[in-house]
Amino acid sequence: MARGDLLKGGVVAVLLVAGGLAAYAGMQAVKVEEAALRDAEIQAELESIFAADQRIRDLYLGKIPDTEERTEERLAWMRSERDRLDRFHVDRIQTIVAEVGWPAISRFGPVGSQTACVVAVHAVHDYEFMARSADWMKPLVEAGDLDPECWAQVTDRVLVHAGKPQQFGTQFRGEEIDGVFHWGIHPVADPAQLLARRDAAGLKPYAEYLAWQRADYRIPDSAPPFPDEPVIPGLTPAQTPASDASAAPSAPPGEAP
C-alpha cells in the first residue's frame, strides 16, 4: 500500500474516532439533560404531596379556614381523606425510592427531601415501610443530606409502635383521665441521657422541640403530665411554654400525626 493511502486511511480513522467520541458525548449530554428533567418532575411531585399532606391536617386541626361547618360528619370525612392520602402517598414514595433512592436535599431540595420523611412519619398504616424508611434515611442523615429531626421522629415512632422506649423523645401522647386532659412524652430509654443523645444526633434543643409540639397541637399549659411521665434531668416545665395557655386541644396528639 502506498504511503499516501496509509495517510489517508489514518486520517479517516482519526475522523471516525473523533466522530464517535462526539456522538458519545452528545448522547451523554442528552442523558444528563433527561435525568435533570426527571429529577425536576419528581421534585414537583414531592412538593405537591407535601402540600396535600399538610393541607388535610391543617384543615382538621382548624389551622386554615373550612368552607363547611365542622360537624362530626365533616371531621369524619377529614380523617378518612387523611388516611386515603397517607396510603396513596406511601405508594408514590415507594415508587420514587425504587427509581432514585431516598430523596436527598442536594438532589430534590429541602421540601422534596422533607416530603418523603413526613410521609414516613404519617405511615401509621404500614410500620414495615416506616421501619425501612428509617434505615434508608440514616446514611443521608450521617452525610448531612437529610434533616435529622424527621429521621428521629420516624425512628421513635417505630420503637413506640413496637412497645419499646423511644430514643429521642419525639413521640407524645394525649388522653383524658378523670375528665382532665393529660399530655406528655411516651417512655424514653435512659431519660438521663436523652439530651445528650439528641445533641449527638444533631437535633434541636429539647426545650425548643417541646415548645414547638405544644404550639403545633395547641396544648395548654394547664394540661398536666401523666403520672408515669419520664423525668428529663436539666429540663423544667418552665422551659416548655404553650403557645396559648387558654387553648384547648383541637385534636388529640396522634389523631392527625
C-alpha positions in Angstrom: 0.0 0.0 0.0 1.3 3.4 -0.9 2.3 5.9 1.7 -0.4 8.3 0.6 -3.0 5.6 1.0 -1.8 4.9 4.5 -2.0 8.6 5.4 -5.5 8.8 4.0 -6.5 5.7 6.0 -5.1 7.2 9.1 -6.9 10.4 8.7 -10.2 8.6 8.0 -9.6 6.5 11.2 -9.0 9.6 13.3 -12.1 11.3 11.9 -14.1 8.2 12.6 -12.9 8.1 16.2 -13.4 11.8 16.7 -16.9 11.5 15.3 -17.7 8.6 17.5 -16.4 10.5 20.6 -18.5 13.5 19.7 -21.6 11.3 19.2 -21.0 9.6 22.5 -20.5 13.0 24.2 -23.8 14.2 22.7 -25.6 11.1 23.9 -24.3 11.6 27.4 -25.3 15.2 27.4 -28.8 14.2 26.3 -28.9 11.6 29.2 -27.8 14.2 31.7 -30.5 16.6 30.5 -33.2 13.9 30.6 -32.1 12.9 34.2 -32.3 16.6 35.2 -35.7 16.9 33.8 -36.9 13.7 35.5 -35.5 15.0 38.8 -37.4 18.2 38.4 -40.6 16.2 37.7 -40.0 14.1 40.9 -39.3 17.2 42.9 -42.5 18.8 41.7 -44.5 15.7 42.7 -42.8 15.6 46.1 -43.7 19.2 46.7 -47.3 18.5 45.6 -47.5 15.5 48.0 -46.3 17.7 50.9 -48.9 20.4 50.2 -51.7 17.8 50.2 -50.4 16.1 53.3 -50.2 19.4 55.3 -53.5 20.8 54.0 -55.7 18.0 55.2 -54.0 18.0 58.6 -54.2 21.8 58.9 -57.9 21.7 57.9 -58.6 19.0 60.6 -56.7 20.9 63.3 -58.5 24.2 62.4 -55.3 25.9 61.3 -56.9 27.0 58.0 -60.5 28.1 57.3 -63.0 25.5 56.3 -65.7 26.2 53.7 -68.1 23.9 55.5 -69.5 23.6 59.1 -67.2 21.5 61.3 -69.8 18.8 62.1 -68.9 15.3 63.3 -69.6 14.1 59.7 -67.2 16.7 58.3 -64.5 15.7 60.8 -65.0 12.0 59.9 -64.6 12.9 56.2 -61.3 14.7 57.0 -60.0 11.6 58.9 -61.0 9.4 56.0 -59.4 11.7 53.4 -56.2 11.9 55.5 -56.0 8.2 55.7 -56.6 7.8 52.0 -53.9 10.3 51.1 -51.5 8.7 53.5 -51.9 5.3 51.7 -51.6 6.9 48.3 -48.5 8.9 49.3 -46.7 5.9 50.7 -47.3 4.1 47.4 -45.8 7.1 45.5 -42.8 7.4 47.8 -42.0 3.7 47.4 -42.2 4.1 43.7 -39.9 7.1 43.8 -37.4 5.4 46.1 -37.3 2.4 43.8 -36.3 4.8 40.9 -34.0 7.3 42.5 -33.3 6.2 46.1 -34.4 8.1 49.2 -34.8 11.8 48.2 -31.8 13.8 49.4 -31.7 17.5 50.0 -28.8 18.0 47.5 -30.9 16.4 44.7 -34.5 17.3 45.4 -34.3 20.3 47.7 -35.3 20.8 51.3 -39.1 20.4 50.7 -38.7 17.5 48.4 -36.5 15.6 50.9 -38.7 16.6 53.8 -41.8 15.3 52.0 -40.5 11.7 52.0 -39.8 11.9 55.7 -43.2 13.3 56.5 -44.9 10.6 54.5 -42.9 8.0 56.5 -43.9 9.7 59.8 -47.5 9.5 58.8 -47.5 5.9 57.6 -49.1 4.5 60.7 -51.0 2.0 58.5 -47.6 0.5 57.3 -45.0 0.2 60.0 -42.9 -2.1 57.9 -42.5 0.8 55.4 -41.8 3.2 58.3 -39.0 0.9 59.6 -37.5 0.6 56.2 -37.6 4.3 55.7 -35.6 4.9 58.9 -32.9 2.6 57.5 -32.9 4.3 54.1 -32.7 7.7 55.7 -29.8 7.1 58.2 -26.9 7.2 55.7 -28.2 10.5 54.3 -28.5 11.9 57.8 -25.0 10.9 58.6 -23.8 12.6 55.3 -25.6 15.8 56.2 -28.0 15.4 53.2 -31.2 14.9 55.2 -32.9 16.6 58.1 -32.2 14.6 61.3 -35.3 15.8 63.0 -37.6 13.8 60.8 -35.4 10.7 60.9 -35.5 10.9 64.7 -39.4 11.0 64.6 -39.6 8.0 62.3 -37.1 6.1 64.4 -39.0 6.8 67.6 -42.4 6.1 66.1 -41.3 2.6 65.1 -40.0 1.9 68.6 -43.1 3.2 70.3 -45.3 1.1 67.9 -43.2 -2.0 68.9 -43.8 -1.3 72.6 -40.2 -0.1 73.2 -38.9 3.1 74.8 -38.1 5.8 72.2 -34.6 7.2 71.8 -35.1 10.9 71.0 -38.3 11.9 72.8 -40.2 12.9 69.7 -43.4 10.9 70.4 -46.2 12.3 72.6 -49.5 11.1 74.0 -52.7 12.9 74.9 -55.5 11.4 77.0 -58.3 12.3 79.3 -58.0 10.9 82.8 -61.0 11.5 85.2 -62.1 14.3 82.9 -58.8 16.1 82.8 -56.7 16.2 79.6 -53.2 15.0 80.2 -50.3 15.4 77.7 -46.8 14.0 77.9 -43.9 12.0 76.5 -44.0 8.3 75.6 -41.5 6.3 77.6 -37.9 7.2 76.9 -34.8 4.9 77.0 -32.4 6.2 79.7 -34.1 9.6 80.2 -30.9 10.9 81.9 -29.1 10.7 78.5 -31.9 12.0 76.3 -30.5 15.5 75.9 -27.0 14.1 75.1 -28.4 11.6 72.5 -30.3 14.4 70.8 -27.3 16.7 70.8 -25.1 13.9 69.3 -27.8 13.3 66.6 -27.8 17.0 65.6 -31.3 17.6 66.9 -32.6 21.0 68.1 -32.6 21.7 71.9 -35.3 19.7 73.5 -37.0 22.6 75.3 -37.4 24.2 71.8 -38.8 21.0 70.4 -41.3 20.6 73.2 -42.5 24.2 72.8 -43.0 23.6 69.1 -45.0 20.4 69.8 -47.2 22.3 72.3 -47.8 25.1 69.8 -48.4 22.8 66.9 -51.1 20.9 68.7 -52.3 23.8 70.8 -51.6 22.1 74.1 -52.5 24.4 77.1 -50.0 24.9 79.9 -52.8 23.6 82.2 -52.6 20.1 80.8 -50.8 18.1 83.5 -48.3 15.3 82.6 -49.0 11.6 83.1 -48.2 10.1 86.5 -45.5 7.9 84.8 -44.0 10.8 82.9 -40.3 10.4 82.2 -38.1 12.8 84.2 -35.6 14.6 81.9 -32.7 16.0 84.0 -32.0 19.6 83.1 -35.4 20.3 81.8 -38.2 22.0 83.8 -41.8 22.7 82.9 -41.0 26.4 82.7 -38.9 25.6 79.6 -41.8 24.2 77.7 -44.3 27.0 77.2 -47.6 26.5 75.3 -48.5 29.0 72.6 -51.8 29.7 74.3 -52.5 28.7 77.8 -56.2 29.1 77.4 -56.5 27.0 74.3 -58.0 23.5 74.4 -56.6 20.8 72.2 -58.4 20.9 68.8 -57.4 17.2 68.2 -55.6 14.7 70.4 -51.9 14.5 69.5 -51.5 11.4 67.3 -55.1 11.8 66.0 -53.7 13.7 63.0 -50.0 13.0 63.0 
